[in-house]
Amino acid sequence: MRKPTVLRKRYIPFETVDISGDELISRSDDLLITNWKPIKSRSDISGGMSYTFLKEGYKVSKFLGPSGEFKYWYCDIINVDYDEELDKYTLTDLLLDVKIMPDGSVIVLDADEVADAIEKGIITTEEACSSLRILSKVLEMAYAGKFPPPVCFE
């Protein structure tokens, strides 16, 4: 399996980080599955597994505690740009996030960042609308008990 370059781009704080060093478990046209360790050392998290749904616009990560125990699911709303010639994915964080706790509770995060980013011209109206539409789909699935998708439990 060919390993692509994967960049994580964020607007707040503005940064682009190469996460190609994450262990690639599986790759298809629709999904990247990786194992990862935190970029910056953390006492509460030892790493996890991420499922990047390339055509759906979100990345679901299973966060594991210091002893490898399940902590929570974290969903980043993203835009995916793929450069076939370079075999490079740029995953742009569209700011909105969803955290799903072990008890099933759903928490939406960073809506204030979206508002600030629109006001300051950091993101486009198109990006903000895309983020909100994807968030709506994720929440509909979560409230129906269908999120994360089944592949995340295999």
Solvent accessible surface area in square Angstrom, and as a share of the most:
residue,aa,sasa,rsa
1,M,149,0.66
2,R,157,0.57
3,K,105,0.44
4,P,6,0.04
5,T,47,0.28
6,V,15,0.08
7,L,33,0.17
8,R,55,0.20
9,K,56,0.24
10,R,68,0.25
11,Y,28,0.11
12,I,54,0.27
13,P,77,0.48
14,F,150,0.62
15,E,50,0.23
16,T,75,0.43
17,V,36,0.20
18,D,87,0.45
19,I,26,0.13
20,S,25,0.16
21,G,76,0.73
22,D,30,0.16
23,E,99,0.44
24,L,29,0.14
25,I,69,0.35
26,S,44,0.28
27,R,51,0.19
28,S,57,0.37
29,D,116,0.60
30,D,75,0.39
31,L,27,0.13
32,L,5,0.03
33,I,20,0.10
34,T,22,0.13
35,N,49,0.25
36,W,36,0.13
37,K,151,0.64
38,P,33,0.21
39,I,98,0.50
40,K,158,0.67
41,S,117,0.75
42,R,111,0.41
43,S,107,0.69
44,D,66,0.34
45,I,5,0.03
46,S,37,0.24
47,G,3,0.02
48,G,6,0.06
49,M,49,0.22
50,S,6,0.04
51,Y,6,0.02
52,T,7,0.04
53,F,23,0.09
54,L,19,0.09
55,K,144,0.61
56,E,94,0.42
57,G,8,0.08
58,Y,10,0.04
59,K,28,0.12
60,V,0,0.00
61,S,5,0.03
62,K,63,0.27
63,F,27,0.11
64,L,45,0.22
65,G,0,0.00
66,P,84,0.53
67,S,106,0.68
68,G,42,0.40
69,E,78,0.35
70,F,70,0.29
71,K,70,0.29
72,Y,23,0.09
73,W,16,0.06
74,Y,44,0.17
75,C,1,0.01
76,D,26,0.14
77,I,0,0.00
78,I,6,0.03
79,N,73,0.37
80,V,37,0.21
81,D,84,0.43
82,Y,78,0.30
83,D,50,0.26
84,E,137,0.61
85,E,165,0.74
86,L,111,0.55
87,D,14,0.07
88,K,58,0.24
89,Y,12,0.04
90,T,23,0.13
91,L,5,0.03
92,T,9,0.05
93,D,21,0.11
94,L,2,0.01
95,L,4,0.02
96,L,3,0.01
97,D,6,0.03
98,V,0,0.00
99,K,47,0.20
100,I,13,0.07
101,M,56,0.25
102,P,91,0.57
103,D,122,0.63
104,G,46,0.44
105,S,51,0.33
106,V,37,0.21
107,I,71,0.36
108,V,60,0.34
109,L,53,0.26
110,D,45,0.24
111,A,60,0.46
112,D,98,0.51
113,E,46,0.21
114,V,9,0.05
115,A,52,0.40
116,D,62,0.32
117,A,0,0.00
118,I,81,0.41
119,E,142,0.64
120,K,145,0.61
121,G,61,0.59
122,I,66,0.34
123,I,9,0.04
124,T,78,0.45
125,T,99,0.57
126,E,141,0.63
127,E,37,0.17
128,A,3,0.02
129,C,44,0.26
130,S,39,0.25
131,S,0,0.00
132,L,94,0.47
133,R,158,0.58
134,I,23,0.12
135,L,18,0.09
136,S,52,0.34
137,K,124,0.52
138,V,0,0.00
139,L,29,0.15
140,E,117,0.53
141,M,56,0.25
142,A,15,0.11
143,Y,152,0.58
144,A,65,0.50
145,G,68,0.65
146,K,139,0.59
147,F,16,0.06
148,P,9,0.05
149,P,18,0.11
150,P,106,0.67
151,V,38,0.22
152,C,4,0.02
153,F,128,0.53
154,E,170,0.76
